[in-house]
Amino acid sequence: MLEIHGLEGLQDNVGKVLGSSGWITVDQQRINAFADATGDHQWIHVDVDRAAAGPFGAPIAHGFLTLSLIPLLSSEAVSVTGMKAKINYGCNKVRFPSPVRVGARLRDTVELTEVNVKSSGIQVVMTHTIEIEGEERPACIAEAVTIMIPAD
């Protein structure tokens, strides 16, 4: 894992791929738990038999489940130190180019895209590419924006 310290470390790494996480398996239990948490019980996610006969040949993970894995996965790739708080500010852009079938393995490759000093803190944009093992197209590409508050 790459450790970046403070504003200077962030600025030194703009435009660089910071690293990749390990692989995690997206199982039906995780998909069902996400469906329960969000109330999205669409059959392509939770009805195993119907989904097997459907367009993807298996249940698929919710796109937003894949997106929600970014904090877990990216924490294995990069750590930014010297901050007293890191606040999720949102996403500039999110795309889901390929479905994540149950049993697929995912990892996150993180690129530091932009660093801007604002009155509210340091606005950091990281581009996350969630890869599917063995697939050409990624599951998700997202520009996540975080406000980082430097430690005193």
C-alpha positions as CSV (number, residue, x, y, z in Angstrom):
1,M,0.0,0.0,0.0
2,L,1.2,3.5,-0.9
3,E,1.2,6.0,2.0
4,I,0.9,9.7,1.0
5,H,1.5,12.4,3.6
6,G,-0.3,15.7,3.6
7,L,-0.9,18.3,0.9
8,E,2.6,18.1,-0.6
9,G,2.4,14.3,-0.9
10,L,-0.9,14.7,-2.6
11,Q,0.3,17.3,-5.0
12,D,3.4,15.2,-5.9
13,N,1.2,12.3,-6.9
14,V,-1.4,14.0,-9.2
15,G,-1.8,12.1,-12.4
16,K,-0.3,8.9,-11.0
17,V,-1.8,5.5,-10.5
18,L,-1.4,5.0,-6.8
19,G,-2.0,1.3,-6.6
20,S,-4.5,-1.5,-6.7
21,S,-6.3,-3.4,-4.0
22,G,-6.5,-7.1,-3.5
23,W,-9.3,-9.1,-5.0
24,I,-12.7,-9.6,-3.3
25,T,-15.4,-12.0,-4.3
26,V,-19.0,-10.7,-4.7
27,D,-21.2,-13.5,-3.4
28,Q,-24.9,-13.8,-3.2
29,Q,-25.0,-13.1,0.5
30,R,-23.4,-9.6,-0.1
31,I,-25.8,-8.9,-2.9
32,N,-28.8,-9.9,-0.8
33,A,-27.6,-7.8,2.2
34,F,-27.3,-4.8,-0.1
35,A,-30.7,-5.4,-1.5
36,D,-32.1,-5.5,2.1
37,A,-30.2,-2.3,3.0
38,T,-31.5,-0.4,0.0
39,G,-34.8,-2.0,-0.7
40,D,-33.8,-2.8,-4.2
41,H,-34.9,-6.4,-4.6
42,Q,-35.0,-6.5,-8.4
43,W,-35.0,-10.1,-9.6
44,I,-31.8,-9.8,-11.6
45,H,-30.0,-9.3,-8.2
46,V,-31.9,-11.6,-5.8
47,D,-33.9,-14.3,-7.6
48,V,-31.1,-16.9,-8.3
49,D,-33.2,-19.2,-10.5
50,R,-34.9,-16.5,-12.6
51,A,-31.6,-14.6,-13.0
52,A,-29.8,-17.8,-14.2
53,A,-32.3,-17.9,-17.1
54,G,-32.1,-14.1,-17.6
55,P,-29.9,-11.9,-19.8
56,F,-26.7,-12.3,-17.7
57,G,-26.9,-16.0,-17.0
58,A,-26.6,-15.4,-13.2
59,P,-27.6,-12.9,-10.6
60,I,-25.7,-9.6,-10.9
61,A,-24.6,-7.1,-8.2
62,H,-26.3,-3.8,-8.0
63,G,-24.2,-1.1,-9.7
64,F,-24.4,0.9,-6.5
65,L,-23.1,-2.1,-4.5
66,T,-20.0,-2.1,-6.7
67,L,-19.6,1.7,-6.2
68,S,-20.0,1.3,-2.4
69,L,-17.0,-1.1,-2.3
70,I,-14.6,1.8,-3.1
71,P,-13.8,2.7,0.5
72,L,-13.1,-1.0,1.4
73,L,-11.0,-1.7,-1.7
74,S,-9.2,1.7,-2.0
75,S,-8.1,1.4,1.7
76,E,-5.9,-1.5,0.6
77,A,-4.3,0.6,-2.2
78,V,-3.5,3.9,-0.7
79,S,-3.5,5.7,2.6
80,V,-3.4,9.5,3.0
81,T,-1.9,10.6,6.4
82,G,-1.7,13.9,8.1
83,M,-5.4,14.6,7.9
84,K,-7.8,15.0,10.8
85,A,-10.8,14.3,8.7
86,K,-11.7,12.9,5.3
87,I,-15.3,13.7,4.1
88,N,-17.0,12.1,1.2
89,Y,-18.1,15.0,-1.1
90,G,-19.6,13.0,-3.9
91,C,-18.7,11.8,-7.4
92,N,-18.2,13.8,-10.6
93,K,-18.8,10.9,-12.8
94,V,-19.8,7.2,-12.4
95,R,-20.2,4.6,-15.1
96,F,-20.9,0.8,-14.9
97,P,-19.5,-0.6,-18.2
98,S,-19.9,-4.2,-17.3
99,P,-22.2,-6.3,-15.0
100,V,-20.8,-8.0,-12.0
101,R,-22.0,-11.6,-11.9
102,V,-22.4,-13.4,-8.6
103,G,-19.1,-15.0,-7.7
104,A,-17.0,-12.4,-9.7
105,R,-13.8,-11.1,-8.1
106,L,-13.2,-7.4,-8.1
107,R,-10.3,-5.0,-7.3
108,D,-9.9,-1.3,-7.4
109,T,-7.1,0.6,-9.2
110,V,-6.8,4.1,-7.9
111,E,-5.4,7.2,-9.8
112,L,-5.0,10.6,-8.1
113,T,-6.7,12.9,-10.7
114,E,-6.9,16.3,-9.1
115,V,-5.9,18.2,-5.9
116,N,-7.4,21.7,-5.2
117,V,-7.0,23.7,-2.0
118,K,-10.3,25.2,-1.0
119,S,-11.5,27.2,2.0
120,S,-13.2,24.0,3.3
121,G,-10.0,21.9,3.0
122,I,-8.2,20.0,0.3
123,Q,-10.5,18.7,-2.4
124,V,-9.1,15.5,-3.8
125,V,-10.4,13.7,-6.9
126,M,-9.5,10.0,-7.3
127,T,-10.5,8.0,-10.3
128,H,-11.4,4.4,-9.2
129,T,-11.5,1.7,-11.8
130,I,-13.2,-1.4,-10.4
131,E,-11.9,-4.3,-12.5
132,I,-13.5,-7.7,-12.9
133,E,-11.0,-10.6,-12.8
134,G,-10.8,-12.1,-16.3
135,E,-12.9,-9.4,-18.0
136,E,-11.7,-6.7,-20.4
137,R,-14.2,-4.1,-19.4
138,P,-14.3,-2.8,-15.8
139,A,-17.4,-3.0,-13.6
140,C,-17.2,0.6,-12.6
141,I,-15.3,3.8,-13.2
142,A,-15.9,6.6,-10.7
143,E,-14.4,10.0,-10.0
144,A,-14.8,10.2,-6.3
145,V,-14.3,13.6,-4.5
146,T,-13.1,13.8,-0.9
147,I,-12.6,16.9,1.2
148,M,-9.5,16.3,3.4
149,I,-8.9,18.5,6.5
150,P,-5.2,18.7,7.4
151,A,-4.2,17.9,10.9
152,D,-3.0,20.9,13.0
